[in-house]
Amino acid sequence: MKFEEQPQFIKEFSKSESPEERNRLAQEIREKRKFAFLEDNEQFEKKEVNSIINETENLRDNIEIYNNDESFHGKIDDFFEVKKIKSQLEGNSGISSTFEEQLKQPTGGRQEFEETRKRLFDFYNKEKQKWSEKPYTKEDISKYFDEENLKSLSVDDYALLLKRFPGNMVTHVTRQGVRDHFCIDNHNQGLGEFHNNFKNILEKKQLHSAIGIELQQSSKEKLVSDYLDQFIKDMETAGYAPDREGACSRIESKLGYGALKGSPYNFADRSAIHVATEQVADAIYGGERGNEVFFAFPSAFVASQMKFGGQLKENIAGSHNDQRIWANLEKGMNLDAGLVFIPEEVEVGAKTGSKYELDDNNNPVIIEGNVIEIRKLTDSANFSEFADQALKILGKNEIHQRQEDLEQLRKTLEEKFSIKDRAIQDTALNYKFLHEIKYAAYEADDDYRKMKVDKEIKQVLMDKENLYLKAKDTVKSREYWENYFAQNPQKRPSKIIYYKGSDPTAVLNEWREQKGILKRTEKADIDFEENKKTDKEINEDIEQSRFMSIAKKIIEDRFPAKKEKKLDLPSNEEKPNLNKGGPPPLDEDEPPLVS
């Protein structure tokens, strides 16, 4: 039987919950170690060995008493005395360590060791069961969900820890690969582009907010200066003179509208790490469909160790499942305090890790032939008639759609529009697509109509995974990432779970069920109400104030006021006009929910 190293929290738990049984078993192991050592090391006399062993054990006991028993401080209150004991203990370690390793090594047929291993195995199994059943306190959560403790655990020990506590979790999906899907129009930034966000996070293994990411490259002072440098460059490129009011608008677009007047309302958003509770929001914020990398953290960890906003107990469908974590802006959240889920069997490029073939500029290669096939339909004079017929059939509930009607539509596509490929036929038979193309014909602006048709064609092909060429030289996704970590061992997360399946939320739920993580809490704040904050509280906290103080000084230096004593700022009642005097600031169409 293989010796299994036990997590420290189970060892400590057994000391407090089963001290007598633990001590009896420990004494038995000591005795067996003594005799085993004698048999293997005949040069030692039994008396000398016993003396060394007993001395070593006594030294260890003294250190433990010194650390845990305040009354002992009166006996050994001299630091150098303790240091001397530790030195003696280290001197014996070469001998005593052979005993420590006895249960880890092959027994060579020694029945007594096999029996002891079995007893030790059974003892710790009972302790683990007791652990999972024991009630917990708020103080227990604070103790065991400390970031350093979570970082030190293996995946199995992490799961064992969670069995005792609420298993509610929050997740963050990161964009790695080509973004090939979205489900909310105002969250489509980066669509059709290759992203390397997971690898960027692995550089320091820290998850950051939007502002936190920028602070990794610059100090607060340089960050504000960079905002203004870009503003000046944008204005001059457009042929406008940069001014004080525009500078204020640019700063506020980054750090919070109304911020320079003391009442910001989006600093909280940009300074937060955004997560979803009990759901992986890949449909809204993911990268490649079926090839998503995501992180999961216990809600108990978030609630007990950080400021947070929203609720941490349940899945709220859609875009409203947007919870906020305000970790330290510079440090962020350590990835090793959570679980990293990576697809296992997806076919990806051996050099890129993407499902899709990429060109020299890392752009996905479009299958132009598929675009041409769809245009046979949309550019045809017979499109409107076909669309009317198809919309009547496709508009019915799926269970009421007759197969013969769908086959007739496919036959029409083949005979009238020369679309013979079954996959392209299925792509074209999409209610939303046909509806949007039909009504695009009524657009007065011809350029806008063409742009809309082109967009809808690419979108429907993307939705059916028929827009981009699949990667050619492929390996399984697990092999790709293992090769990457072998070349960059310092970037390897401590807790990786390779998963199968196309639904990340289902994957997370199945993993918890398999590990017996079944407890849930009904408290949205996990009983840590003091750590739950509103946006208003965060918008007005000291961190935001530091930014504003820096921003005001830099604006005063670059755009000094002529007469006024205070900054001439836009009203608090409405957002500043970011287009005033020139082009808008950098694209801010999507809240920073994805790293």
Legacy VTK file of the C-alpha trace (Angstrom):
# vtk DataFile Version 3.0
C-alpha trace
ASCII
DATASET POLYDATA
POINTS 595 float
0.000 0.000 0.000
1.386 3.370 -1.067
1.954 5.944 1.654
-0.273 8.986 1.132
0.916 12.361 2.374
-1.879 14.072 4.295
-2.712 17.782 4.003
-1.628 19.868 6.959
-5.186 20.886 7.833
-6.179 17.211 8.244
-3.161 16.526 10.470
-4.110 19.476 12.673
-7.745 18.408 12.655
-6.855 14.880 13.796
-4.759 16.288 16.655
-7.749 18.160 18.030
-10.503 15.667 17.176
-8.855 12.272 17.813
-5.791 12.898 20.000
-5.771 9.566 21.860
-6.100 7.351 18.804
-3.577 9.468 16.960
-1.059 9.226 19.804
-1.479 5.441 20.090
-0.889 5.039 16.377
2.072 7.415 16.499
3.647 5.425 19.334
3.187 2.187 17.421
4.857 3.710 14.369
7.741 4.932 16.510
8.372 1.465 17.870
8.339 -0.114 14.438
10.706 2.548 13.167
13.144 1.800 15.981
13.342 -1.899 15.277
13.411 -1.437 11.522
16.326 0.908 11.882
18.203 -1.594 14.054
17.765 -4.326 11.497
19.038 -2.149 8.668
21.874 -0.487 10.590
23.743 -3.076 12.638
26.552 -0.637 13.508
24.251 1.045 16.024
23.657 -0.418 19.432
20.030 -0.636 20.452
20.625 1.626 23.433
22.282 4.329 21.293
19.513 4.210 18.709
16.769 4.421 21.308
18.538 7.364 22.869
18.772 9.197 19.535
15.172 8.460 18.674
13.844 9.496 22.062
15.979 12.625 22.072
14.728 13.559 18.620
11.112 13.021 19.563
11.557 14.994 22.796
13.156 17.877 20.924
10.245 17.945 18.517
7.797 17.878 21.399
9.613 20.771 23.101
9.450 22.878 19.973
5.753 22.116 19.557
5.062 22.940 23.215
7.033 26.164 22.905
4.996 27.163 19.871
1.601 26.248 21.286
1.717 26.491 25.094
2.032 29.976 26.585
2.970 28.535 29.997
6.120 27.104 28.484
7.377 30.571 27.629
8.329 30.983 31.253
10.546 27.912 31.093
12.212 28.630 27.795
11.882 32.319 27.204
15.289 32.776 25.734
15.366 32.856 21.945
18.848 31.355 21.861
17.743 28.396 23.968
15.027 27.615 21.451
17.536 28.058 18.652
19.832 25.576 20.392
17.042 23.009 20.578
16.299 23.478 16.880
19.994 23.038 16.125
20.069 19.766 18.058
16.974 18.626 16.210
18.627 19.364 12.873
21.699 17.440 14.008
19.601 14.351 14.545
17.594 14.799 11.381
19.945 12.672 9.300
19.192 9.715 11.534
15.583 10.400 12.417
14.623 11.133 8.828
15.145 7.487 7.996
12.278 6.715 10.341
10.124 9.450 8.807
10.651 7.896 5.396
10.033 4.301 6.448
6.343 4.326 5.640
6.960 5.972 2.276
9.441 3.359 1.035
8.858 -0.169 -0.311
8.558 -2.543 2.622
10.453 -5.468 1.178
7.724 -7.763 2.427
7.691 -6.519 6.009
4.210 -7.403 7.142
4.344 -5.131 10.184
4.808 -2.067 7.986
1.980 -3.053 5.664
-0.327 -3.447 8.651
0.736 -0.077 10.024
0.205 1.583 6.663
-3.278 0.089 6.523
-4.100 1.391 10.009
-2.761 4.824 9.139
-4.777 4.842 5.910
-7.973 3.880 7.751
-7.334 6.433 10.496
-6.988 9.345 8.089
-9.963 8.226 6.027
-12.091 8.428 9.178
-10.646 11.851 9.953
-11.494 13.082 6.461
-15.064 11.899 6.865
-15.277 13.655 10.234
-13.828 16.770 8.640
-16.486 16.917 5.931
-19.298 16.426 8.458
-18.119 18.838 11.156
-20.025 22.160 11.373
-18.031 25.271 10.583
-17.898 28.795 11.949
-17.216 32.114 10.313
-13.788 32.028 11.955
-13.089 28.640 10.341
-13.799 30.121 6.910
-11.424 33.026 7.551
-8.708 30.622 8.685
-8.887 27.958 6.003
-9.662 30.216 3.041
-6.618 32.386 3.552
-4.934 32.913 0.173
-1.619 31.400 1.252
-3.348 28.274 2.537
-5.316 27.794 -0.684
-2.177 28.290 -2.774
-0.418 25.482 -0.899
-3.069 22.828 -1.625
-3.190 20.226 -4.376
-6.388 19.769 -6.400
-7.470 16.803 -4.245
-6.707 18.597 -0.976
-8.553 21.665 -2.265
-11.611 19.512 -2.947
-11.342 17.919 0.500
-11.201 21.349 2.143
-14.335 22.443 0.269
-16.344 19.387 1.362
-16.725 20.885 4.841
-17.686 24.386 3.694
-20.140 25.997 1.264
-19.214 24.809 -2.214
-20.604 27.898 -3.963
-18.073 29.221 -6.471
-17.439 32.221 -8.681
-15.788 31.989 -12.086
-13.861 34.164 -14.500
-13.562 33.119 -18.140
-10.491 34.443 -19.885
-10.225 35.098 -23.598
-7.655 32.780 -25.170
-7.696 32.175 -28.916
-10.066 33.656 -31.511
-13.247 35.206 -30.159
-15.866 33.440 -32.259
-19.118 34.141 -30.411
-21.096 36.667 -28.384
-24.681 36.971 -27.233
-25.022 40.640 -26.235
-24.496 43.323 -28.869
-22.675 45.759 -26.576
-20.249 43.028 -25.456
-18.711 42.088 -28.800
-15.331 43.753 -28.505
-12.526 41.731 -30.075
-14.856 39.548 -32.141
-12.950 37.696 -34.855
-9.587 38.590 -33.310
-6.939 36.392 -31.703
-6.384 36.956 -27.971
-3.614 35.732 -25.669
-5.112 36.725 -22.329
-4.546 33.435 -20.494
-0.846 33.519 -21.319
-0.700 37.166 -20.256
-2.204 36.257 -16.881
0.317 33.416 -16.502
3.200 35.910 -16.653
2.639 36.704 -12.973
-0.195 34.262 -12.240
-2.320 37.163 -11.003
-5.839 38.121 -12.052
-6.323 41.901 -12.257
-9.024 44.489 -12.864
-8.907 46.747 -15.932
-7.066 49.456 -13.996
-4.960 46.835 -12.230
-3.754 45.499 -15.592
-2.610 48.980 -16.601
-0.889 49.462 -13.247
1.288 46.410 -13.953
3.026 48.496 -16.609
3.032 51.923 -14.942
2.781 53.824 -11.695
-0.399 55.787 -11.003
1.380 58.970 -12.066
2.609 57.507 -15.357
-0.755 55.897 -16.046
-2.566 59.241 -15.792
0.171 60.898 -17.881
-0.215 58.201 -20.531
-3.966 58.844 -20.694
-3.278 62.521 -21.353
-0.487 61.800 -23.854
-2.882 59.664 -25.874
-5.560 62.364 -25.636
-3.160 65.006 -26.964
-2.029 62.691 -29.772
-5.638 61.911 -30.775
-6.581 65.584 -30.849
-3.542 66.685 -32.833
-3.977 63.835 -35.334
-7.541 65.039 -35.932
-6.360 68.629 -36.333
-7.726 69.949 -33.039
-5.980 71.759 -30.210
-6.098 69.767 -26.954
-7.786 71.691 -24.163
-8.450 71.476 -20.450
-12.053 70.357 -20.739
-11.175 67.550 -23.151
-8.347 66.426 -20.859
-10.782 66.192 -17.952
-13.207 64.207 -20.085
-10.501 61.747 -21.087
-9.378 61.182 -17.497
-12.945 60.711 -16.323
-13.660 58.231 -19.120
-10.877 56.104 -17.641
-11.252 56.630 -13.903
-14.907 57.492 -13.394
-17.316 60.052 -14.761
-17.686 62.856 -12.256
-14.505 61.661 -10.553
-12.677 64.981 -10.650
-15.587 66.628 -8.863
-15.691 63.994 -6.153
-18.658 61.884 -7.261
-17.482 59.202 -9.707
-19.723 56.360 -10.778
-17.623 53.920 -12.789
-14.312 53.708 -10.940
-15.887 50.772 -9.087
-16.453 48.973 -12.376
-12.965 49.506 -13.789
-11.192 48.725 -10.509
-13.072 45.437 -10.003
-12.309 41.902 -11.099
-15.575 40.725 -12.641
-16.874 37.215 -11.995
-20.057 35.191 -12.422
-21.551 33.198 -9.549
-22.313 29.494 -10.047
-21.956 29.922 -13.801
-19.214 30.214 -16.415
-20.255 33.187 -18.557
-18.473 31.964 -21.676
-21.400 32.837 -23.962
-20.936 36.527 -23.119
-17.232 36.893 -22.444
-15.499 33.788 -23.775
-13.008 33.156 -26.555
-13.276 30.042 -28.701
-16.480 28.047 -28.461
-15.697 24.648 -26.927
-12.114 25.676 -26.161
-12.633 27.928 -23.144
-10.128 28.443 -20.330
-11.732 29.531 -17.063
-10.913 29.977 -13.382
-13.013 29.052 -10.344
-12.681 30.412 -6.801
-14.709 29.489 -3.695
-17.267 32.125 -2.753
-16.040 31.633 0.827
-12.568 32.785 -0.240
-13.913 35.936 -1.894
-16.287 36.815 0.950
-13.802 36.291 3.778
-10.658 37.774 2.245
-11.721 40.650 -0.045
-14.206 43.425 -0.633
-16.938 42.362 -3.017
-20.170 43.570 -4.582
-23.248 41.639 -5.645
-24.140 38.137 -4.463
-21.998 35.016 -4.136
-24.554 32.222 -3.739
-26.487 31.519 -6.965
-26.604 31.581 -10.732
-28.555 34.529 -12.096
-29.009 33.954 -15.810
-27.700 36.383 -18.380
-25.652 39.543 -18.123
-26.983 40.331 -14.631
-24.670 37.651 -13.208
-21.875 40.175 -12.931
-20.323 40.211 -9.457
-17.386 42.404 -8.487
-14.277 41.678 -6.465
-12.108 44.551 -5.274
-8.754 42.940 -4.619
-5.613 44.974 -4.111
-5.164 46.961 -7.348
-1.488 46.092 -7.735
-1.571 42.494 -6.450
-4.913 41.290 -7.785
-6.017 37.699 -7.099
-3.459 34.911 -7.128
-4.322 32.261 -9.704
-2.932 29.509 -7.470
-5.632 30.272 -4.894
-8.187 28.942 -7.380
-8.738 26.192 -9.928
-7.745 26.504 -13.591
-9.936 24.575 -16.051
-8.381 23.823 -19.456
-9.932 21.776 -22.303
-8.376 18.342 -22.730
-9.240 16.968 -26.161
-9.858 19.916 -28.498
-7.863 19.805 -31.746
-5.715 22.951 -31.730
-2.792 24.315 -33.707
0.471 22.874 -32.411
2.042 26.349 -32.406
-0.952 28.557 -31.572
-3.297 26.581 -29.311
-6.219 27.832 -31.415
-8.907 25.773 -33.150
-8.413 27.953 -36.205
-5.704 28.434 -38.797
-4.033 31.826 -38.316
-2.275 33.985 -40.898
1.049 35.754 -40.407
-0.711 38.529 -38.461
-2.471 36.068 -36.129
-5.832 36.664 -37.803
-8.131 33.689 -38.423
-8.248 32.610 -42.066
-11.737 33.134 -43.521
-13.192 30.408 -45.760
-14.090 32.748 -48.611
-15.859 29.954 -50.486
-18.468 29.695 -47.727
-19.080 33.447 -47.850
-19.574 33.213 -51.629
-22.050 30.336 -51.168
-24.216 32.357 -48.769
-24.068 35.351 -51.122
-25.649 33.202 -53.824
-28.762 33.451 -51.672
-28.588 37.003 -50.319
-27.638 38.602 -53.653
-30.342 36.773 -55.586
-33.461 38.511 -56.906
-35.397 35.534 -55.513
-34.138 36.027 -51.949
-37.185 37.884 -50.598
-39.621 35.249 -51.851
-37.520 32.431 -50.355
-37.100 34.306 -47.067
-40.880 34.746 -46.680
-41.425 31.039 -47.241
-38.607 29.986 -44.900
-39.532 32.410 -42.099
-43.038 30.923 -41.886
-41.583 27.463 -41.322
-38.601 28.422 -39.155
-40.754 30.727 -37.023
-42.656 27.760 -35.644
-41.648 26.075 -32.438
-39.000 23.485 -33.226
-41.224 20.550 -32.223
-43.865 21.758 -34.699
-41.457 22.077 -37.619
-42.131 19.300 -40.082
-39.080 17.548 -41.457
-40.561 17.448 -44.954
-40.944 21.254 -44.901
-37.285 21.685 -43.977
-36.247 19.251 -46.688
-38.259 21.247 -49.209
-36.360 24.401 -48.194
-33.039 22.591 -48.674
-34.201 21.387 -52.085
-35.061 24.970 -53.050
-31.623 26.174 -51.927
-30.001 23.562 -54.140
-32.194 24.010 -57.223
-32.757 27.787 -57.245
-29.572 29.052 -55.597
-27.077 26.240 -56.381
-26.255 25.766 -52.679
-25.544 22.041 -52.431
-23.421 21.774 -49.282
-25.616 20.526 -46.427
-23.660 22.509 -43.817
-24.121 25.748 -45.779
-27.820 24.966 -46.254
-28.217 24.540 -42.493
-26.327 27.795 -41.960
-28.662 29.696 -44.295
-31.795 28.267 -42.661
-31.501 30.563 -39.662
-34.515 32.659 -38.664
-32.601 35.664 -37.315
-30.267 35.743 -40.306
-33.050 35.629 -42.908
-35.061 38.237 -40.988
-32.120 40.668 -40.735
-31.165 40.303 -44.410
-34.778 40.737 -45.557
-35.224 44.010 -43.685
-31.768 45.309 -44.591
-33.187 45.791 -48.098
-35.240 48.698 -46.764
-32.157 50.650 -45.639
-31.913 53.933 -47.554
-28.139 54.156 -47.203
-26.693 51.703 -49.715
-23.277 51.547 -48.034
-24.868 50.820 -44.656
-27.056 48.110 -46.203
-24.046 46.379 -47.769
-22.121 46.599 -44.499
-25.053 45.097 -42.567
-25.497 42.221 -45.026
-21.773 41.452 -44.916
-21.824 41.499 -41.113
-24.845 39.172 -40.908
-23.320 36.697 -43.375
-20.099 36.455 -41.388
-22.000 36.261 -38.107
-24.239 33.364 -39.164
-21.252 31.465 -40.582
-19.330 32.116 -37.364
-22.239 30.865 -35.251
-22.219 27.589 -37.189
-18.388 27.408 -37.083
-18.231 27.647 -40.869
-16.465 31.017 -41.187
-12.879 30.217 -40.237
-10.544 27.548 -41.534
-9.758 24.911 -38.918
-6.140 24.554 -37.790
-4.110 22.135 -39.926
-1.112 20.955 -37.892
-2.961 19.994 -34.714
-2.451 18.367 -31.327
-4.843 17.798 -28.444
-5.295 20.899 -26.300
-3.865 19.148 -23.230
-0.686 18.284 -25.140
-0.373 21.886 -26.319
-0.596 23.294 -22.805
1.629 20.636 -21.244
4.282 21.488 -23.839
3.864 25.171 -23.007
4.244 24.540 -19.255
7.236 22.262 -19.840
8.940 25.165 -21.613
7.718 27.677 -18.999
7.538 25.749 -15.695
7.349 28.937 -13.627
4.048 29.794 -15.335
2.316 26.506 -14.551
-0.738 26.979 -12.269
-0.668 24.796 -9.164
-4.187 23.422 -9.680
-5.059 22.491 -13.275
-8.153 20.491 -14.173
-8.244 19.267 -17.770
-11.855 18.835 -18.790
-13.967 17.227 -21.489
-17.218 18.705 -22.719
-18.463 21.843 -24.429
-20.452 23.409 -21.557
-18.070 24.939 -18.974
-20.820 25.489 -16.381
-21.804 21.815 -16.588
-18.120 20.873 -16.297
-17.763 22.829 -13.042
-20.934 21.296 -11.607
-19.867 17.766 -12.550
-16.429 18.225 -10.987
-17.933 19.335 -7.678
-20.412 16.473 -7.694
-17.671 13.918 -8.392
-15.591 15.307 -5.521
-18.524 15.290 -3.084
-18.612 19.089 -2.748
-22.320 19.227 -2.043
-22.888 21.871 0.631
-24.334 25.226 -0.413
-25.185 28.384 1.492
-28.310 30.492 1.189
-26.489 33.610 2.374
-25.540 35.876 -0.513
-22.616 37.323 1.477
-21.519 33.958 2.993
-22.011 35.636 6.398
-19.386 38.330 5.692
-21.654 41.340 5.446
-18.835 43.644 6.539
-16.910 42.903 3.325
-19.821 43.563 0.981
-19.539 47.032 -0.559
-21.639 49.194 -2.834
-20.301 50.902 -5.946
-20.752 54.217 -4.162
-18.484 53.132 -1.306
-15.778 51.994 -3.728
-16.149 55.081 -5.914
-15.418 57.230 -2.888
-12.746 55.145 -1.178
-9.159 56.191 -0.515
-7.737 54.364 -3.561
-9.948 56.340 -5.912
-9.091 59.548 -4.066
-5.366 58.941 -4.649
-5.960 58.621 -8.376
-7.989 61.809 -8.446
-5.388 63.753 -6.505
-2.720 62.684 -8.996
-4.986 63.426 -11.972
-5.826 66.935 -10.761
-2.164 67.791 -10.253
-1.122 66.533 -13.698
-3.988 68.366 -15.422
-3.095 71.563 -13.575
0.534 71.178 -14.713
-0.329 70.526 -18.364
-3.440 72.673 -18.747
-3.201 75.400 -16.087
-6.374 77.300 -15.343
-6.293 80.919 -16.458
-8.546 82.501 -13.855
-10.579 79.873 -12.135
-9.296 78.395 -8.894
-11.005 75.071 -9.472
-11.018 72.796 -12.446
-13.577 73.735 -15.052
-15.318 70.372 -15.207
-18.403 68.898 -16.822
-21.564 68.675 -14.751
-22.128 65.731 -12.415
-25.638 65.375 -13.771
-24.562 63.882 -17.077
-21.577 62.188 -18.661
-18.992 64.467 -20.241
-19.132 64.865 -24.008
-16.174 62.700 -24.915
-16.359 63.837 -28.539
-15.962 67.514 -27.690
-13.200 69.170 -29.659
-12.159 66.031 -31.546
-12.307 62.242 -31.705
-13.613 60.072 -28.861
-11.245 58.452 -26.371
-10.069 54.885 -26.723
-12.827 52.312 -27.245
-14.821 51.887 -24.050
-17.804 50.003 -25.484
-17.336 46.999 -23.253
-17.032 46.894 -19.461
-13.810 45.132 -18.422
-15.325 41.769 -17.519
-12.691 39.711 -19.246
-8.981 39.723 -18.595
LINES 1 596
595 0 1 2 3 4 5 6 7 8 9 10 11 12 13 14 15 16 17 18 19 20 21 22 23 24 25 26 27 28 29 30 31 32 33 34 35 36 37 38 39 40 41 42 43 44 45 46 47 48 49 50 51 52 53 54 55 56 57 58 59 60 61 62 63 64 65 66 67 68 69 70 71 72 73 74 75 76 77 78 79 80 81 82 83 84 85 86 87 88 89 90 91 92 93 94 95 96 97 98 99 100 101 102 103 104 105 106 107 108 109 110 111 112 113 114 115 116 117 118 119 120 121 122 123 124 125 126 127 128 129 130 131 132 133 134 135 136 137 138 139 140 141 142 143 144 145 146 147 148 149 150 151 152 153 154 155 156 157 158 159 160 161 162 163 164 165 166 167 168 169 170 171 172 173 174 175 176 177 178 179 180 181 182 183 184 185 186 187 188 189 190 191 192 193 194 195 196 197 198 199 200 201 202 203 204 205 206 207 208 209 210 211 212 213 214 215 216 217 218 219 220 221 222 223 224 225 226 227 228 229 230 231 232 233 234 235 236 237 238 239 240 241 242 243 244 245 246 247 248 249 250 251 252 253 254 255 256 257 258 259 260 261 262 263 264 265 266 267 268 269 270 271 272 273 274 275 276 277 278 279 280 281 282 283 284 285 286 287 288 289 290 291 292 293 294 295 296 297 298 299 300 301 302 303 304 305 306 307 308 309 310 311 312 313 314 315 316 317 318 319 320 321 322 323 324 325 326 327 328 329 330 331 332 333 334 335 336 337 338 339 340 341 342 343 344 345 346 347 348 349 350 351 352 353 354 355 356 357 358 359 360 361 362 363 364 365 366 367 368 369 370 371 372 373 374 375 376 377 378 379 380 381 382 383 384 385 386 387 388 389 390 391 392 393 394 395 396 397 398 399 400 401 402 403 404 405 406 407 408 409 410 411 412 413 414 415 416 417 418 419 420 421 422 423 424 425 426 427 428 429 430 431 432 433 434 435 436 437 438 439 440 441 442 443 444 445 446 447 448 449 450 451 452 453 454 455 456 457 458 459 460 461 462 463 464 465 466 467 468 469 470 471 472 473 474 475 476 477 478 479 480 481 482 483 484 485 486 487 488 489 490 491 492 493 494 495 496 497 498 499 500 501 502 503 504 505 506 507 508 509 510 511 512 513 514 515 516 517 518 519 520 521 522 523 524 525 526 527 528 529 530 531 532 533 534 535 536 537 538 539 540 541 542 543 544 545 546 547 548 549 550 551 552 553 554 555 556 557 558 559 560 561 562 563 564 565 566 567 568 569 570 571 572 573 574 575 576 577 578 579 580 581 582 583 584 585 586 587 588 589 590 591 592 593 594
